[in-house]
């Protein structure tokens, strides 16, 4: 199977899409923007994937917004922030939608995502949602200037941009959501934070 490519900020990236499969460019842009912004805060990032399923259909995306807010608040309190994320809403034949989620955190404070995944599972359990699905090899350790790891994480996250199964949404719902991490100004600090 041939992979597709996209050019963002003058760089070509391989994306996780079949040949001629439509993708949402704005999701790919959001992924890159949030990964790049997080790199200005931390010299090492941990990016990982989860799939979150709801117990019933929702016309809007308030459930995933509440879920990500609660999880991000816990991550920030436990490991420090900021926390970057991108989610994409999908619904195929199931009665309720599900969300593909990529979370990006400080890789110096978090080496493996297991504790964060357990917290995500506890949140879902408390709300009587199905247990979030953790894909195999779900995380990426991205160090400064490690272009290979960066591109591998981007490729994995690019799955969120596929347009297929994104038709099942109410008029109040967007196809995706993201954190709004702005790049840290290096002028004021003189260097990137290493914590």
Secondary structure, DSSP 8 states (H G I E B T S, - for coil): ---EEEEETTEEEEES--TT--B-HHHHHHHHHHHHHHHTT-SEEEEEEEEEE-SS--SSSHHHHHHHHHHHHHHHHHH-S--EEEEEEE-SSSSS-EEEEEEEEETTT-SSSHHHHHHHHHHHHHTT----B--TT-EEEEETT-HHHHHHHHHHHGGGGB-TT-----TT--SEEE-------HHHHSS----
